[in-house]
């Protein structure tokens, strides 16, 4: 069975229905583009509209291809000399398609930005583009030079050191303001330590994680 097909109909919905039947999948599992739309009637008399579409099954391969092209285009417009590779793609049990993209090229520091801010911006844009085309349920991960894993490891080590300081001094210790993803890393790193609790404080996108020795603890959990 092919994953891409072209069909004609009296309307987009009609053409999509034909594609759905031939491909053997629900319409919700298809993404399509209109190739041609003409009105063959004359003063209300005639054969009416004709619509031609190209429909594609929403698969990890199709999502990965769209995400890769989107990121490559963004980098090209920015004048960045880099190559985008698909490192992995998968469909999880909750029907979410995950795609992992790697940017390979010089100047990765500029691509990462402060605390990964630029990399996060790339990821946000590519997710917007891909999910708009495939009607959601896509999660695109963008990385370069294994930055995400290194960042997680560094934050975990920092959290462990500061938790020991909090327990030793018996006083709360705060980290610098962090993104939601980084705060979650810290919370998870210390989740099993019964001698401390963690909470996020502050307003806006960047908040501080406070590590609190048990005698001062009031509440915990990532937010």
FILUMDO-127907 format. One record per residue (C-alpha): x, y, z; residue number from 0. Coordinates in pm, 1 decimal. Example, Ala and Ser with C-alpha at 12.3 -4.5 7.8 and 13.67 -1.06 7.14 Angstrom:
<sites>
<site <1230.0 -450.0 780.0> 0>
<site <1367.0 -106.0 714.0> 1>
</sites>
This chain:
<sites>
<site <0.0 0.0 0.0> 0>
<site <130.6 343.1 -94.1> 1>
<site <129.8 618.9 166.6> 2>
<site <59.2 899.1 -84.9> 3>
<site <-227.6 926.3 -330.9> 4>
<site <-395.8 1186.1 -554.7> 5>
<site <-774.4 1198.5 -577.6> 6>
<site <-1042.1 1415.2 -739.2> 7>
<site <-1385.6 1496.5 -602.9> 8>
<site <-1668.4 1747.2 -600.2> 9>
<site <-1523.9 1895.3 -281.2> 10>
<site <-1220.8 1856.7 -58.8> 11>
<site <-1425.1 1641.2 176.0> 12>
<site <-1539.6 1418.5 -111.3> 13>
<site <-1185.0 1376.3 -245.2> 14>
<site <-1055.9 1309.7 105.1> 15>
<site <-1322.4 1043.6 155.9> 16>
<site <-1207.3 867.8 -162.4> 17>
<site <-845.3 880.2 -49.2> 18>
<site <-943.8 747.4 292.3> 19>
<site <-1126.2 450.7 139.1> 20>
<site <-845.3 362.0 -101.1> 21>
<site <-567.9 393.0 157.2> 22>
<site <-771.2 206.0 415.9> 23>
<site <-723.5 457.0 696.1> 24>
<site <-948.2 707.5 873.0> 25>
<site <-959.5 1063.3 740.2> 26>
<site <-812.5 1180.8 1069.5> 27>
<site <-496.5 984.0 986.2> 28>
<site <-446.3 1169.3 658.0> 29>
<site <-281.6 1499.0 578.6> 30>
<site <-352.5 1658.5 242.1> 31>
<site <-284.5 1950.1 12.5> 32>
<site <-512.5 2089.7 -255.6> 33>
<site <-347.0 2057.5 -596.7> 34>
<site <-627.5 2197.1 -809.0> 35>
<site <-967.0 2353.4 -749.8> 36>
<site <-1181.9 2462.3 -1043.0> 37>
<site <-1542.3 2567.9 -1094.2> 38>
<site <-1671.3 2415.0 -1418.2> 39>
<site <-2018.6 2565.5 -1394.5> 40>
<site <-2141.4 2859.4 -1602.5> 41>
<site <-2407.6 3086.7 -1452.4> 42>
<site <-2509.6 2807.6 -1220.7> 43>
<site <-2533.6 2553.1 -1499.9> 44>
<site <-2275.2 2284.7 -1561.0> 45>
<site <-2074.4 2018.2 -1387.0> 46>
<site <-1991.2 2219.2 -1074.9> 47>
<site <-1664.4 2215.1 -884.4> 48>
<site <-1373.3 1979.4 -921.7> 49>
<site <-1111.7 1945.7 -652.1> 50>
<site <-788.6 1750.0 -676.9> 51>
<site <-588.3 1669.2 -364.2> 52>
<site <-274.2 1486.3 -270.8> 53>
<site <-330.7 1290.5 50.2> 54>
<site <-67.2 1130.1 266.7> 55>
<site <-89.7 888.7 557.7> 56>
<site <35.6 1042.8 881.2> 57>
<site <331.9 817.0 959.4> 58>
<site <652.1 877.8 1156.3> 59>
<site <836.7 890.6 822.8> 60>
<site <604.6 1158.7 682.2> 61>
<site <621.3 1367.2 1000.5> 62>
<site <1000.5 1333.8 1013.6> 63>
<site <1032.9 1446.7 653.0> 64>
<site <814.8 1753.7 713.5> 65>
<site <998.1 1847.1 1033.7> 66>
<site <1339.0 1805.6 871.1> 67>
<site <1242.0 2024.9 575.5> 68>
<site <1096.5 2290.0 807.8> 69>
<site <1411.5 2311.5 1021.8> 70>
<site <1639.3 2306.2 716.1> 71>
<site <1442.3 2595.7 564.3> 72>
<site <1462.6 2800.6 885.4> 73>
<site <1839.5 2751.7 904.0> 74>
<site <1878.2 2838.3 536.1> 75>
<site <1685.2 3163.7 577.0> 76>
<site <1911.9 3249.2 870.4> 77>
<site <2219.0 3188.0 657.7> 78>
<site <2335.2 2900.9 877.2> 79>
<site <2554.7 2646.3 703.1> 80>
<site <2430.4 2325.7 865.0> 81>
<site <2275.0 1990.7 784.8> 82>
<site <1967.9 1846.2 957.6> 83>
<site <1954.5 1472.8 1020.8> 84>
<site <1670.8 1258.5 1155.9> 85>
<site <1822.4 1067.2 1447.3> 86>
<site <1508.4 875.5 1544.1> 87>
<site <1132.4 861.7 1492.4> 88>
<site <864.8 662.6 1669.0> 89>
<site <492.4 627.3 1734.9> 90>
<site <416.9 589.4 2105.3> 91>
<site <125.4 401.7 2263.0> 92>
<site <-66.6 727.1 2310.2> 93>
<site <-52.9 786.0 1930.3> 94>
<site <199.9 1068.3 1952.6> 95>
<site <467.4 1071.1 1683.2> 96>
<site <809.0 1170.7 1818.7> 97>
<site <1084.3 1285.0 1584.4> 98>
<site <1440.4 1360.6 1695.1> 99>
<site <1637.0 1603.2 1475.5> 100>
<site <2007.7 1680.8 1497.8> 101>
<site <2167.0 1997.6 1358.6> 102>
<site <2517.6 1925.9 1231.2> 103>
<site <2743.7 2216.3 1142.4> 104>
<site <2984.5 2482.8 1263.9> 105>
<site <2888.7 2749.8 1511.7> 106>
<site <2673.4 2524.9 1727.4> 107>
<site <2717.5 2767.0 2018.9> 108>
<site <2516.7 3027.3 1827.8> 109>
<site <2253.9 2764.6 1746.0> 110>
<site <2219.8 2669.7 2112.0> 111>
<site <2200.2 3018.2 2262.8> 112>
<site <2207.3 3101.0 2633.6> 113>
<site <2089.4 2796.1 2829.7> 114>
<site <1952.3 2649.5 2505.3> 115>
<site <1715.9 2941.6 2433.6> 116>
<site <1788.3 2952.7 2059.2> 117>
<site <1762.9 2576.5 2028.0> 118>
<site <1429.7 2589.4 2212.0> 119>
<site <1308.3 2855.6 1968.1> 120>
<site <1396.0 2633.6 1670.7> 121>
<site <1214.9 2344.1 1835.7> 122>
<site <906.7 2556.6 1906.7> 123>
<site <883.5 2678.3 1545.5> 124>
<site <929.4 2333.5 1393.4> 125>
<site <665.7 2189.2 1626.6> 126>
<site <421.9 2464.8 1523.9> 127>
<site <478.9 2402.6 1152.7> 128>
<site <461.7 2023.7 1177.3> 129>
<site <158.9 2005.7 1405.8> 130>
<site <-32.1 2251.1 1186.7> 131>
<site <19.6 2027.6 884.7> 132>
<site <-55.4 1700.8 1062.5> 133>
<site <-334.2 1825.7 1292.9> 134>
<site <-141.6 1774.1 1614.3> 135>
<site <-4.1 1471.7 1801.0> 136>
<site <352.1 1538.4 1683.5> 137>
<site <643.4 1608.6 1918.3> 138>
<site <959.9 1728.6 1747.5> 139>
<site <1285.0 1732.8 1943.2> 140>
<site <1572.5 1948.7 1813.5> 141>
<site <1930.9 1911.4 1934.6> 142>
<site <2290.0 1981.8 1831.0> 143>
<site <2613.2 1826.9 1958.8> 144>
<site <2415.6 1630.8 2218.3> 145>
<site <2342.8 1954.5 2406.1> 146>
<site <2013.3 1834.0 2558.5> 147>
<site <2170.7 1532.2 2728.2> 148>
<site <2471.7 1732.1 2850.0> 149>
<site <2243.4 2002.3 2989.0> 150>
<site <2033.5 1745.0 3173.3> 151>
<site <2343.2 1579.0 3319.5> 152>
<site <2489.6 1913.0 3433.1> 153>
<site <2163.3 2022.2 3594.8> 154>
<site <2128.3 1687.0 3770.1> 155>
<site <2480.0 1715.6 3911.6> 156>
<site <2416.9 2074.1 4021.0> 157>
<site <2090.1 1974.0 4188.8> 158>
<site <2265.5 1697.0 4379.2> 159>
<site <2540.7 1931.9 4500.8> 160>
<site <2296.0 2197.8 4612.0> 161>
<site <2074.7 1943.3 4786.4> 162>
<site <2375.7 1836.2 4994.0> 163>
<site <2441.7 2200.4 5077.4> 164>
<site <2080.0 2250.3 5184.1> 165>
<site <2092.9 1943.2 5408.8> 166>
<site <2427.4 2046.5 5559.3> 167>
<site <2331.7 2408.4 5633.4> 168>
<site <1967.1 2322.7 5712.1> 169>
<site <1867.7 2621.3 5499.0> 170>
<site <1679.9 2644.8 5166.0> 171>
<site <1897.5 2681.7 4856.5> 172>
<site <1776.6 2833.6 4528.6> 173>
<site <1894.4 2783.4 4173.0> 174>
<site <1907.5 3050.2 3906.8> 175>
<site <1583.8 3106.6 3709.3> 176>
<site <1519.8 2810.0 3479.2> 177>
<site <1284.8 2710.8 3197.9> 178>
<site <1000.4 2465.5 3264.6> 179>
<site <1198.2 2179.9 3109.3> 180>
<site <1507.4 2253.4 3319.6> 181>
<site <1300.0 2287.4 3636.1> 182>
<site <1147.7 1947.4 3569.1> 183>
<site <1496.7 1799.0 3538.7> 184>
<site <1589.8 1935.7 3881.7> 185>
<site <1265.1 1821.7 4043.6> 186>
<site <1303.2 1470.9 3900.2> 187>
<site <1669.9 1447.7 4002.8> 188>
<site <1577.0 1506.8 4367.3> 189>
<site <1239.2 1335.6 4371.6> 190>
<site <1355.0 1028.8 4567.6> 191>
<site <1551.2 1221.7 4831.7> 192>
<site <1332.7 1211.2 5143.7> 193>
<site <1549.3 1463.2 5328.6> 194>
<site <1458.1 1752.1 5100.3> 195>
<site <1170.3 1882.2 4894.5> 196>
<site <1164.9 2113.6 4596.0> 197>
<site <931.3 2385.1 4477.8> 198>
<site <929.4 2645.7 4203.8> 199>
<site <889.2 3013.9 4286.2> 200>
<site <850.3 3326.7 4078.1> 201>
<site <643.9 3447.0 3785.2> 202>
<site <681.7 3420.5 3410.8> 203>
<site <846.1 3151.8 3201.6> 204>
<site <1165.5 3146.4 3405.3> 205>
<site <1129.3 3047.6 3770.9> 206>
<site <1365.4 2943.0 4046.9> 207>
<site <1371.9 2596.6 4198.0> 208>
<site <1415.5 2609.1 4575.1> 209>
<site <1563.6 2305.6 4750.8> 210>
<site <1428.3 2286.5 5105.1> 211>
<site <1557.6 2067.6 5389.6> 212>
<site <1277.4 1853.9 5533.5> 213>
<site <1226.8 2058.5 5850.6> 214>
<site <1151.4 2365.9 5635.6> 215>
<site <964.2 2182.7 5359.5> 216>
<site <610.4 2290.9 5282.6> 217>
<site <525.8 2157.0 4938.2> 218>
<site <696.2 1999.7 4642.0> 219>
<site <650.4 1917.1 4279.0> 220>
<site <746.5 2049.3 3938.5> 221>
<site <568.9 2354.2 3797.8> 222>
</sites>
